[in-house]
Amino acid sequence: MSQAWVLRTGRLVMRPVAYGDLADLVALKGDPLVYAVMLGGVRSAVECAEDLAEDIGFWGRHGVGMWAVREAAGEAFVGYVGLHGRPDGRGEALRFAVVTAAQGRGYASEAAGAALRFAHERAGMRRVIAVARETNIGSRQILGAIGMRHCETYKRDGYNVLVYESVRPG
């Protein structure tokens, strides 16, 4: 892992996901309070291991990917944030999820903002998208707070899904 891929914010340290994060990811992705609204929904331990292998490979192929997010003081796991290709071809997408116990503290905004800056400033990505169900007010607020703008709406499984984008100036 390149140290250039490690991000630090005022309260968080973000490292590219690694196999040592698997137990934390299984707990996060297996929690229906967190992951039921995510693409693919709640994940089994086997699916989490498969996802993790793909996430690690994505870093190697693209120089961007998903980070395990931990508190800078104490290293407690608080979530998962980063960039990954959308399976529907819409582009590279910002994704984030925070464990239930850490929600409401601004960690998702802090981590998602850092990931978006990395995408534009260090990875040179011109456009980054994110998607959220219309009913997922929390995610929509975070996306707006970090400067992403609604650009498209589509239907999926009976839900309205909003697409947000951030386009690097210039």
C-alpha positions, 0 to 999 in steps of 0.5 A, spaced: 500 500 500 502 506 498 502 511 503 500 517 498 493 513 499 493 514 506 488 520 508 488 524 515 482 529 517 482 532 523 479 526 527 480 520 522 485 516 519 483 513 512 487 507 509 485 503 503 482 497 505 486 490 507 484 483 509 485 485 516 479 490 515 474 484 514 471 483 520 469 490 521 466 490 514 462 484 515 459 487 521 458 494 517 455 490 511 451 485 515 447 491 519 441 492 516 440 499 519 446 501 515 446 497 509 439 495 507 439 501 502 446 500 499 446 497 492 446 490 493 443 490 500 446 487 506 452 482 505 454 475 507 461 474 510 462 471 504 460 476 499 464 481 504 470 477 503 469 477 495 467 485 495 474 486 499 478 482 494 475 486 489 476 493 492 483 491 493 484 489 486 481 496 484 486 500 488 491 496 484 488 497 477 486 505 478 490 508 484 483 510 487 478 505 491 475 504 498 478 506 505 477 503 512 475 509 516 478 509 523 478 514 529 485 518 529 485 517 536 484 510 538 483 507 531 476 505 532 473 503 526 467 508 524 466 506 517 467 505 509 468 510 504 471 511 497 470 510 490 468 505 485 466 503 478 458 503 478 456 497 475 451 500 471 456 504 467 454 511 470 462 512 472 466 512 478 462 513 484 463 515 491 460 511 496 460 511 504 457 507 510 458 509 517 457 504 523 450 505 527 454 507 533 458 512 530 452 516 526 450 523 527 457 525 529 459 528 522 464 522 520 461 521 514 461 528 511 468 528 513 470 522 510 466 523 504 469 530 503 476 527 504 475 522 499 472 527 494 478 531 494 483 525 493 479 523 487 479 530 484 486 533 486 490 527 487 487 522 482 485 527 477 478 525 476 474 530 472 467 527 474 465 523 480 458 521 481 454 518 487 447 515 488 442 515 493 435 513 494 430 519 494 428 517 501 435 517 504 435 524 506 441 523 511 446 521 505 443 526 500 444 531 506 452 529 506 452 529 498 450 536 498 454 538 504 460 536 500 458 540 494 455 534 490 449 536 485 443 532 483 444 531 476 439 525 474 433 521 477 432 514 475 428 508 478 430 502 481 426 496 484 421 501 485 425 507 488 427 513 485 434 514 485 438 520 485 444 521 482 449 527 484 455 529 481 462 533 482 465 536 476 473 538 477 473 545 475 477 547 469 
